[in-house]
Amino acid sequence: MLYDSTKTLLRTILQSLERADQAWDDHVESSKACLYEMHQMSGRLYKAYKTDRGSQVTDPEKVNRAIPHVRSMAIAIRHRDQAKAIESGKAALAEM
């Protein structure tokens, strides 16, 4: 499901930032991908694939609350501000 893969992507970015991995270009691309996926889920029209098999329909409100934090993380990454990027990434995960 897109929600789970996006959350995993966000977690991976955050772990990489915490390891002090200085692959800033990779972080920029990953944060863009994460934001793109979150915007796809944020609308009311989003439905989880195969909802009849017990998968959850993503609550767009969770995603909408997390988007500003991911946006802030992406900006911090572009500015190479590791501390702010980690802080914003943790806040985004807490919202999701």
N, C-alpha and C positions, 0 to 999 in steps of 0.2 A: 504494500500500500504506500502511496506517495507520502502520507504523513509520517510513517515509520522511517522511510528512507531519508526524508528531509531531516528528521530529528537525529538520525544516525550521522548524517553529513555535518550537522551543526556540532554534534558531540566530537566528531573527528577533527573538525577545525579547531575547536577549543582545546582538545588534547594536544594537538600540534603546537598551538600557541603556548601552552603551558610548558612544553618541553623546550621552549626557546628555540624551536626550529625556525631558522631565518629565511625560509623559502617564501618571501613576501609575495612574489608574483603568483605562486600557487595558491596562497591564502586569498589573494584578491579574486582569482578566478573561482575558487570554491565558494567564497562569500556571495559572489554574483549568482552562482548557480543556486545557492540556498535561498536567496531572496526571490529569484525567479520562481522556484518551486512553491515558496510560501504564497506568492501572489496568485499562483494558479489555484491554491486551496482556499484563499481568503473569501472568495465569492460564495454567495448562497447556492449557486448551482452545482457546487462540487459534491459529488457522491463517490463513496468508496466503491472500488471494483468488487463485484460479487458480494453484495451486502447480504445475500441469503445464506452465506456460509459462516455467519457469525462475525464477520468483520464489522468494525465500527464505522459509522459515518463520522468524519472528522468534524469537530466543533470549530466552525470558522472563527468564533470569538477568541479561542485560544491562539490561533494563528495570527489574528488581527492584533492581539495584545503583544505578541512576540516580534512582529515585523519591525516596529521602531527600534527595538534593541538590536536586531540583526543589522538594520541599516546603520545604526551607530557603530556596531562592530566593524562593518565593512569600511566605514569612513576611517575609523581608527587604524585599521589594517593598511589602508592606502597611505596614511600618515606615519605608518610604522610605529604606532603607539601601542606597544604590547600590553601594558597594564590596562588601558581603557578597552582594548579589544577583548581581553579576558573578562573584564567586569561586565561588559555588554553581552558577551556570549553566555555567561552564567545567568544573567537576568533573562535572556531569551529562553534558555532551557527551562528555567523556573516557570515561565509563563506557559510553556508547552506541556 
